[in-house]
Amino acid sequence: MKKSNLYGLLPTVAAAFALMLSTSCGENDTPTPKPEPKPGPNPTPEEAVHHYAFAANVDNAFYITTFEDFKEGLKTDFKGAIKLASGHLFIEKFGNYVYMQSGSMYGQGGEQTLYKYALSKTGRLSEKPVAQLAFPGSPNVVEIIFASETKAYAVTTGSRGQLIVINPSTMTVVKEIDLSAYAEGDNDPDGGNGIVRDGKLFLPLNQAKSMQEILPTAAQIAVIDVATDRVEKVIKDERATSLGMVGHTCPVTDEAGNIYFYTGPRSAMMAQFMPGKGYKDGLLRIKKGETDFDKDFYMSLQTANGGEVGSYGLYMTYGGNGKIYLMLYKPSLVTEKDDPNMTKNRSFVPYEVDVRAKTGRVLPMPATTAWTSSAIIRVGNAIYFGEQTSEGIGFYRYDMTTGKGSNKPTVETPSGAYKVIAL
């Protein structure tokens, strides 16, 4: 299968953020439900309950398909898959629905519509969306941050500095929050990937000049009261630049309720290619019960064990006991400078961050291509990484109890997984 260009991850800033093109889907409609199979003691593949879904990009389109579990030897396929245009894919289960959008980042690629799919009792997605929301005015929404069944925030990029409040139940726009007063250099502070905790939305402000360039400003997070949608304050930290890059990284929460934010690709790349200009990568923390950065916590993945100048992580998942897992980019592993489809270089390695010890380490697993570097999920005591290696394409298992990683896929996928979620 021919694979289209993904989000930017090559070691040049321009190539690093090449986006994928997009087309529109159909009108709002509710599909006629089909009778659901009733699994017996020995269910057939059609009757088996599916607990997970993954997305892959093939021939300039996303294919989203569900599967049963991560049992050894499982082979997945795209039979009955949902197809979306290429872009920066958002996909998340909230309540009894799966929301997805192939977002347009700073006006490049993707589309302007959020889709809502129903889940059957056996974990299958409805053939068509039960509802959809076309965002007016092309605001370039990339991330959706859920606060409740009736409230979510749509994060815009390269727009008017607005944060869009929507009702996921009715799939309607409720209002906009004007964030332009907090912009630097233009009228748009460029919201990042945030999180809701204890009635507050913690929204990073990226302060981007374009898709490829950010300003060398302090890391910033707007603290917004969810009940009133009022910006209470904007907190800043000079130790890092531009947290929560949309489409590329995400915050995580530990057992104590502490939130960890990470800068993502742009800060690390600009630190590599524009040294001495004030760009800094790093992990920052906001402790439970507080709304300011923790002055006692900071980590750079470029200086951690296994990291290097230009290294960065992508989407993170929390594994418990102070351990965060992600794919770490290592520029030294790039062997092919000409790799437009990002299928030649295996420059991302499974990585563990210990936030308690403030250390990191490369896991004993093979390196992979950029295509699969965002597909990561915790299942019990294991972390599964989407990988595309010489030993096969699929999900590779790391056992957090034994510290052992697999060198071949536990679950095979027809193409490199881009995102994976639990249903």
DONU-48323 format. One record per atom (N, C-alpha, C): x, y, z. Coordinates in steps of 0.2 Angstrom, whole numbers, plus 2048, in hexadecimal, padded with zeros to 3 digits. Atoms other than C-alpha are relative to their C-alpha. Layout:
<nodes>
XYZ
...
</nodes>
This chain:
<nodes>
8047FA800
800800800
804806800
7FD7FA800
8068117FC
7FE804806
8027FC7FA
80781C80C
8018077FE
8007F9801
80482F80B
804803805
7FC7FC7FB
80F83C814
7FC801806
8037FF7F9
80B83D827
802807802
7FE7FA7FD
80E84B833
807801800
7F97FF802
81F853832
8047FD806
7FB8037FB
82D84983B
8067FF7FD
7F9801803
83C84A82F
804806803
7FC7FC7FD
84B853835
8018077FD
8007FA802
84786382C
7FA803802
8077FD7FE
83A870832
7FB8007FB
8057FF805
832872822
7FD7F97FE
802807801
83185F81E
7FC7FD806
8028037FA
82D85C830
7F8801801
8078007FF
81B86282F
7FC8007FA
804801806
81585D81E
7F97FD802
8078037FF
80285981F
7FD7FD7FB
804804805
7F684E816
7FA8047FE
8067FD803
7E885380B
7FA7FD802
8068017FD
7D685280F
7FA8007FB
8077FF804
7C484F807
7FB800805
8067FF7FB
7B385280F
7FC7F9800
8058067FF
7A7844815
7F98037FF
8077FF802
794843813
7FD804805
8047FC7FC
78684C81C
7FE7FD806
8028037FA
77F84982D
7FB7FB7FF
806805801
77583982E
8017FB805
8008057FB
77182B83A
7FF7F97FC
800806803
77581A833
7FA7FB803
8048057FE
76880C834
8047FB804
7FC8057FC
76E800842
7FF7F97FD
801807802
7727EE83D
7FF7FC806
8008047FA
76E7E0849
8077FE802
7FA8027FE
77C7DD854
8017F9801
7FF8077FF
7847CC855
8007FF808
8008027F9
7827C3866
8057FA801
7FB8047FF
7927BB86B
7FE7FA804
8018067FC
7917A9871
8077FE804
7FA8017FC
79E7A087C
8067FF7FB
7FB800805
7A979E86C
7FF8047FA
8027FB805
7A67AE862
8047FF7FA
7FD7FF806
7AA7AF850
804807800
7FD7FA801
7B57BD84A
7FB8067FF
8067FB801
7A57C7845
7FD801807
8047FF7F9
79E7C4857
804803805
7FB7FE7FB
7AE7C8861
7FF807802
8007F97FE
7AD7D886B
8078037FF
7FA7FC802
7B97E5865
801805806
7FF7FC7FA
7C27EF873
8058067FE
7FB7FB802
7CE7FA869
7FF8027F8
8017FE807
7CF804859
8078047FE
7FA7FD802
7DE80A84F
7FF8037F9
8007FC806
7E1816840
8067FF7FC
7FA800804
7ED814832
7FF8047F9
8017FC806
7F081F823
8037FC7FA
7FE804806
7F0816812
7FD8047FA
8027FD807
7EF81E800
7FC807802
8037F97FF
7EC830807
7F9800804
8068007FC
7DE82B813
8017FC806
8008047F9
7DB825825
7FB7FA800
8048057FF
7D4814828
7FF7FE807
8018017F9
7CD812839
7FC7F9801
803806800
7C980083E
8007FD808
8018027F9
7C47F784F
8037F9800
7FE807800
7CC7E7855
7FF7FD808
8038037F9
7C97DB864
805801806
7FB7FF7FA
7D97DC86F
8077FF7FD
7F9800802
7EC7DB86F
8027F8801
7FD8077FF
7ED7C886F
8057FE7FB
7FB802804
7FC7C0868
7FE7FD7F9
802803807
7FB7BC855
7FA8037FD
8067FD804
7EC7C7851
8028047FA
7FE7FD807
7EC7CD83F
7F98047FF
8057FC801
7E17DC83C
7FF8027F9
8017FE807
7D97E382C
7FC806800
8047FA801
7D07F1825
7F97FF7FE
807802802
7BF7E8822
7FC804804
8057FC7FC
7B17F4827
803806803
7FC7FA7FD
7BE80282B
7FC8067FE
8027F9801
7B881482C
8068047FC
7FB7FC804
7C181F81F
7FF807800
8007F9800
7C6831821
8058037FC
7FA7FD804
7D083D817
806801805
7FA7FF7FD
7E284081C
800807803
7FF7FA7FD
7E784D828
8037FF807
7FE8027F9
7EB84E83B
7FA7FD803
8068047FD
7E0841842
7FF801807
8028017F9
7D7843852
7FB7FB801
8058057FF
7CE834859
8007FF807
8018017F9
7C783186A
7F97FE802
8068037FD
7BA827873
7FE804806
8037FD7FA
7AF83187F
7F97FE801
8078037FF
79F82A887
7FF7FA7FB
802806805
79781E87A
8028017F9
7FF7FE807
79E82686B
8088017FF
7FA7FE802
7AE828861
8008067FC
8007FA803
7B283985B
8078007FC
7FA800804
7BE83B84C
8008067FB
7FF7FA805
7C5849841
8078007FD
7FA7FF803
7D284A834
8028087FF
8007F87FF
7D785C839
8058037FB
7FC7FB804
7DF86A82F
804804805
7FC7FD7FC
7EE870837
8038067FD
7FE7F9803
7F2883834
7FE8007F9
8037FF807
7E7881824
8037FB7FB
7FD805804
7F187381D
7FD7F9801
8038077FF
7E9862819
7FA800804
8068027FC
7DA85A822
7FA8047FE
8067FD802
7C9861823
7FD804806
8037FC7FA
7BD86B82F
7FA7FD803
8068047FE
7B185E834
8027FB805
7FF8057FB
7B0854844
7FA7FB7FF
805805801
7A7843843
7FF7FC806
8028047FA
79E839850
7FD7F97FE
802807802
79C82684F
7FE7FD806
8028047FB
79281B859
8037F9801
7FC8067FF
79980B861
7FA7FB802
8058057FF
78F7FB861
8027FC807
7FE8037FA
78F7EF870
8067FB7FF
7FA804802
79C7E5867
8068047FE
7FA7FC801
7A87F3865
8018027F9
7FF7FE807
7A47F7852
7FE807800
8027FA801
7A380884C
7FA8007FB
8067FF805
79380E842
8038017FA
7FE800806
79580D830
8018087FE
8007F9802
79282082E
800804807
8017FC7FA
79382E83B
7F9801802
8077FF7FD
784830846
7FF808800
8007F9800
788843846
8068037FD
7F97FD802
79584F83F
7FF808801
8007F97FE
79A861843
8058037FB
7FB7FC804
7A186C835
801807803
7FF7FA7FD
7AA87A83D
8008067FB
8017FA804
7A588B835
807804800
7FA7FC801
7B389682E
8077FD800
7F9803801
7C188A82C
805801806
7FC7FF7FA
7C888B83E
8067FC801
7FB8047FF
7D487D83B
8017FC807
8008047FA
7CF87284A
8047FA7FF
7FC806800
7DC86584E
7FE7FB806
8018047FA
7D885F860
7F9802803
8067FF7FC
7C885D86A
8017FE807
7FF8027F9
7C985D87D
7F9800804
8078017FD
7BA856886
800802807
8017FF7F9
7B485D896
7FA7FC803
8068047FE
7A3854897
7FC7FD7FA
804803805
79684B88D
7FD8067FC
8037FA804
78F85D888
8058057FF
7FB7FA801
79F867888
8077FE7FE
7F9802802
7AF86687E
8038067FD
7FD7FA803
7BC872877
8047FE7FA
7FD802807
7C2872865
8068057FF
7FA7FC800
7D4879864
8018017F8
7FF7FE807
7D7883854
8078027FF
7FA7FE802
7E788784B
8008057FA
8007FB806
7EC896840
7FA8037FE
8077FD801
7DB89E842
800807803
8027F97FD
7D48AD84C
802800807
7FF8007F9
7DA8A885D
7FA7FD804
8068037FC
7CA89F862
8017F9802
8018077FE
7C689086C
7F97FF800
807801801
7B6888867
7FD7FB805
8048047FB
7AA881874
7FB7FD7FC
805804804
79F87386D
7FC7FC805
8048047FC
792868874
8007F97FC
7FF806803
79785686F
7F97FC7FF
807804800
78584F873
7FC8027FA
8047FE805
77D85A866
8048027FA
7FB7FF805
78D85D85B
7FE8077FD
8017F9802
78A87085B
805804803
7FC7FB7FD
79587F85E
7FC804805
8047FC7FB
79088886E
802807800
7FD7F9800
79C89786E
8077FF7FE
7F87FF801
7AE89D86B
802803806
7FC7FC7FB
7BA8A2878
8068047FD
7FB7FC804
7C58B0872
807800804
7FA8007FD
7D78AD876
8058047FD
7FB7FC804
7DF8BA86B
804805804
7FC7FB7FB
7E48C587A
8067FD803
7FB8037FD
7F08B887F
8067FE7FA
7FC801805
7F98B786E
806804800
7FA7FC801
80B8BC86A
8028007F9
7FD7FF807
8118C2859
7FA8007FB
8067FF804
7FF8C1852
7FA800804
8068007FC
7ED8BF857
7FE7F9802
8028077FE
7ED8AC85A
8057FD804
7FB8037FB
7F68A4869
8017F87FE
800807802
7F3893860
8007FB806
8018057FA
7EC88786D
8037FA7FE
7FD806801
7F4877870
7FB7FA803
8048057FE
7EE866876
800800808
8017FF7F9
7E7868888
7FD7FA803
8038057FC
7DE85F895
7FC803806
8047FD7FB
7D08628A2
8017FC806
7FF8037FA
7D385E8B4
7FD805806
8037FC7FB
7C98648C3
7FC8067FE
8037FB802
7BE86F8BA
8048067FC
7FC7FB804
7CC8788B1
8037FD7FA
7FC802806
7D287789F
807803800
7F97FE800
7E587889E
8018007F8
800800807
7E787E88C
8078037FE
7FA7FD802
7F9880885
7FF8067FA
8007FB805
7FC89087A
8077FF7FC
7FA801804
80988C86C
8038067FE
7FD7FA802
80C89D866
8047FF7F9
7FD802806
810897854
7FF8067FB
8007FB806
8158A2845
7FD7FC7FA
803804806
810894839
8007F9802
8008077FE
80E881839
8087FE801
7FA8027FF
821880838
804804806
7FC7FB7FC
82788E844
7FC802806
8037FD7FA
823893856
805805802
7FC7FB7FD
8298A285F
8047FD806
7FC8037FB
83789F86C
7FD803807
8037FD7FA
82B8A487B
8007FA805
8008047FA
82989C88C
7FA7FB7FF
806804800
81D88D88D
7FA803804
8057FC7FE
80C893890
7F97FB800
807804800
7FB88B896
7FB805803
8057FC7FE
7EB894897
7FB7FC805
8048037FB
7E188F8A7
7F98027FF
8077FD802
7CE8908A2
7FB7FC805
8058037FC
7C088D8AE
7FA7FD7FB
805803804
7B48808A6
7F9802801
8077FE7FF
7A48868AE
7FF8067FD
8027F9803
7A68988A8
8048017F9
7FB7FF806
7B389689A
804806800
7FC7FA7FF
7BC8A48A1
8087FE801
7F98017FF
7CF8A589F
802803807
7FE7FE7FA
7D58A68B1
807803800
7FA7FD801
7E78A98AD
8047FC7FB
7FB803805
7F68A48A1
8067FF804
7FA8027FC
80489B8AA
8067FF7FB
7FA800805
81689C8A2
8067FD804
7FA8037FE
8268928A4
8068017FB
7FA7FF805
83789789C
8047FA7FF
7FC806801
83E88689D
7FE7FC7FA
802803806
83488088E
7FD8047FB
8037FC806
82D88687D
7FA7FC7FD
806802804
81B883876
7FE7F8802
8028077FD
813874880
7FA7FE7FC
806803803
806868879
7FF8017F9
8017FE807
80986A866
7FA7FB7FE
806804803
7F886585E
8027FB7FB
7FF805806
7F8856853
8067FB802
7FA8047FF
80884F85B
8027FE807
7FF8027F9
80884E86E
7FA802804
8067FF7FB
7FC84E87D
803800807
7FF8017F9
7FC850890
7FE7F9802
8028067FC
7FB84189C
800802807
8017FF7F9
7F68408AE
8027FA803
7FE8057FC
7FD8358BB
7FB7FE805
8048037FB
7F682B8CA
7FE806805
8017FB7FB
7F783B8D5
7FC8067FD
8037FA803
7EE8468C8
8048057FD
7FC7FB803
7FD84F8C3
8008007F8
801800808
7FD8558B0
8078017FE
7F97FF804
80D8548A5
7FE8027F9
8017FD806
80E85E896
8078007FC
7F9801804
81C85C888
7FF8057FA
7FF7FB805
82286887B
7FE7FD7F9
801803806
82285C86C
8058027FA
7FB800805
82B85D85B
8038077FE
7FE7F9802
82C870857
806802804
7FB7FD7FC
836875866
8067FD7FF
7FA804801
842867864
8048017FA
7FD7FF806
84586A852
8038077FF
7FD7FA801
84787C853
806801805
7FA8007FC
85387A862
8067FD7FC
7FB803804
85D86F856
8028047FA
7FE7FD807
85D879846
801808801
7FF7F97FE
85C88A84F
803801807
7FD8007F9
86888885E
801807802
7FF7F97FD
86989786A
7FB8057FF
8057FB801
85989F865
7FA7FF805
8048007FA
85089A875
7FB7FB800
804806800
84788A870
8027FB804
7FF8057FB
84587D87D
7FB7FB801
8058057FF
83D86C87E
7FF7FE807
8008027F9
83786488E
7F97FE802
8068027FD
82A85C899
7FF805806
8027FC7FA
8218678A6
7FA7FD804
8068037FC
8158638B4
7FC805804
8057FD7FB
80686A8BD
7FD7FC805
8028047FB
8038628CD
7F9800802
8078007FE
7F285C8D3
7FE806805
8037FB7FC
7E886A8DB
8048077FF
7FD7F9801
7F38788D4
7FF8027F8
8017FD807
7F28838C4
8068037FE
7FA7FD803
8048888C2
8057FA7FF
7FB805801
81387F8BC
8047FE806
7FC8037FA
81D8748C8
8078027FF
7F97FE801
82E87D8CA
8057FB802
7FB8057FF
83686D8D0
8007FB7FB
800805805
8328638C1
8028037F9
7FF7FF807
83A8648AF
8047FB7FE
7FC805803
8418588A3
8018017F9
7FF800807
849859892
8017F97FD
7FF807803
84884A887
8078007FB
7FA7FF804
85785187D
8067FE804
7FB8017FB
86284F88C
8007FA804
8018077FD
85B83F893
8037FB7FD
7FC806803
86382E891
7FD7FE7F9
802802806
86182987F
7FD8067FB
8027FA804
85C83A879
8068047FD
7FA7FC804
86684686E
7FD8077FE
8027F9803
865858867
7FB7FE7FA
805801805
85585885D
7FB7FA801
8048067FE
84D849866
7F9803802
8077FE7FD
83A84B86A
7FC7FA800
805805800
82C84086F
7F98027FD
8077FE803
81A83F868
7FB7FE805
8058027FB
80A839870
8027FC806
7FD8047FA
80D833882
7FA7FC803
8058047FC
80482688C
8037FF807
7FE8017F9
80582489F
8007F8802
8008077FE
80A8128A5
7FF7FF807
8008017F8
8098158B8
807800803
7F98007FC
8178168C5
8048057FD
7FC7FB802
81D8268BE
8037FF7F9
7FD802807
82181F8AC
7FB8037FB
8037FE806
81C82889C
8037FC7FA
7FD803806
81E81F88C
7FE8047F9
8017FC807
82082787A
8057FD7FB
7FB801805
82A82586A
804806800
7FB7FB800
83A82F86A
8038007FA
7FC7FF807
84183685A
807801802
7F9800800
854834858
8038027F9
7FD7FE807
85C83E84A
8057FC7FE
7FA804802
86B83384A
7FE7FA7FD
803806803
860825844
7FE8017F9
8027FE807
85C82E834
8057FE7FB
7FB802805
865826825
7FE8027F9
8037FE806
85A82B817
7FE807800
8027F9800
85983E814
7FA8017FC
8057FF805
84D83C806
7FB7FA802
8058057FE
83E83380E
7F9803801
8067FC800
82E83D809
7FA7FC803
8068047FD
82282E80E
8017FE807
7FE8027F9
82B82B81F
7FF7F9801
8008077FF
82D81981C
8077FD800
7F9803801
84081781A
803800807
7FC7FF7FA
84781E82A
7FC7FD806
8038027F9
84481583B
804804805
7FD7FB7FB
848823846
7FD802806
8038007FA
83C821854
8007FA804
7FF8067FB
83F816863
7FB801806
8048007FA
833811871
804802806
7FC7FC7FB
83881B880
7FC800807
8038007F9
83481B893
803806803
7FE7FA7FC
83482B89D
7FE7FF807
8028017F9
8358298B0
800807803
8007F97FD
82F83A8B7
801801807
7FE8007F9
8338358C9
807801800
7F9800800
8458328C5
8038067FC
7FE7FB805
84583F8B7
8067FD7FB
7FB804804
84E8328AC
7FC7FE7FA
803803806
84A82A89B
8047FB7FE
7FC805803
84F81B892
7FD7FD7FA
803804806
84D812881
7FF7F9802
8038077FF
843802882
8047FB7FB
7FD805804
84A7F287C
7FB7FD7FA
805802805
83F7F286C
8038037FA
7FD7FD807
8437F6859
7FD8077FF
8027F9802
842808852
7FB7FF7FB
805800805
83480C847
8008077FC
8017FA805
82F819839
7FB805803
8047FB7FD
82682983C
7F97FF800
807801801
816822836
7FC7FD806
8048037FA
812818846
802803807
7FD7FE7FA
81A823853
7FB804804
8057FD7FC
80A82A85A
7FB7FA803
8048057FE
80181985C
8037FC806
7FD8037F9
80481486F
7FA800805
8068017FB
7F880D87C
8027FB806
7FF8047FB
7F980588D
7FA7FB801
8058067FF
7F07F488F
8027FC806
7FE8047FA
7F17ED8A1
808802802
7F97FF7FE
8047EB8A5
8048017FA
7FC800806
8097ED893
7FF8077FC
8017FA805
80C7FC887
8017FD7F9
800802807
8097F9875
8028067FC
7FD7FB805
813803868
7FE7FE7F9
801801807
80D805856
8078007FD
7F9800803
81D80084C
8007FD7F9
800803807
8227FD83A
8087FF7FF
7F9802800
8337F383A
8017FB7FB
7FF806804
83B7E6830
7FD7FA802
8038067FD
8337D983B
7F98007FF
8077FF801
8227DF837
7FC806802
8047FA7FF
8147EC838
7FB7FE805
8058017FC
8097ED847
801803807
7FF7FE7F9
8097EF85A
8057FC804
7FB8047FC
8187EA864
7FF801808
8018007F8
8177E6877
806801804
7FB7FF7FB
8217ED885
7FD7FE807
8038027F9
81E7E4896
803804805
7FE7FB7FB
81F7F18A4
8037FC806
7FE8047FA
8217E38B1
8077FD7FF
7F9804801
8307D98A9
8058057FD
7FC7FC804
8377E789F
8027FE7F9
7FF803807
8377DD88F
7FC8037FB
8047FE806
8327E387E
8017FB7FB
800805805
82D7D986F
8048037FA
7FD7FE806
8377D985F
7FC7FF7F9
804801805
8297D5854
7F9801802
8077FE7FD
8167DA854
7FC7FB803
8058047FD
80A7D3860
7FA8007FC
8067FF805
7FC7D9855
8028037FA
7FF7FE806
7FE7DB843
7FB8057FD
8047FB803
7F77EA839
8028017F9
7FF800807
7F57EC826
8058067FE
7FC7FA801
7FE7FD827
802803807
7FE7FD7FA
807807834
7FB804804
8057FD7FC
7FB80C842
802807802
7FF7F97FF
7FA81F844
7FD802807
8027FF7F9
7EF820854
7FC7F9802
8048057FD
7E781385F
7FD802807
8047FF7FB
7D981486C
7FD7FA803
8048057FD
7D080A879
7F88027FF
8077FF801
7BD808876
7FC7FF806
</nodes>
